[in-house]
Amino acid sequence: METTKKCFLCGRPMKQQEGLLYELCTNPECPRSQPLPEPNSATEGDRTDNKVAT
């Protein structure tokens, strides 16, 4: 018996996408059917709100 991963949002089967480390949902209306956006280096490198004042 083959177990296929199912989307936790809509229950549809997941599919492996080339170049991604995670699977995408086969339902085109599900938010998990689109790959995550690439991180923006400008917003990731300059985070001053999380620094502790000394």
N, C-alpha and C positions, 0 to 999 in steps of 0.2 A: 504494500500500500504506500503510495507516494504522498507525502504531506506537502502541500503547497502553502506558502505563507499568504495570509489574508490581511488586507488593510484593516487597521483597528478603527478607522473612521467610518467606512462604508461596507466592509466585509467582502469586497471584491478581491479576486486574486491579484498578487503582486507579480511584476515582471522585472527581470534583471536588465539594467541599462548599461551599455558599454561605456566605460570611462568613469562610472560612478561606483562608489563603495557601498551603495545602498540600493534597494529596489524601489520601483515606482508603482503606483496603483494603476490598474488597467481602466479605471473609470475616468473618462476625460473631465467630468465635472467635479471630481474629488480634488481637494487641495494637495494631496500627496501624489498626484499624477504629474506634477511639474517639478523639475529639479530645484534644489535650493539655490538662491542667488549666491554668486561668488562674494567672499568677504571684501569689503572696501578697505584698502590699506590706509587711507586717510582717516577713517573713523576708528580703525582698530589700534593704530599706533599712538594716537594722542588722547589717551583717556586720563584726564586729570581729576575727574570726579571720584575715582576710586582710591586715590592716594591718601595716605594718612598724614595729617599735619604733625610736624615734630617741633 
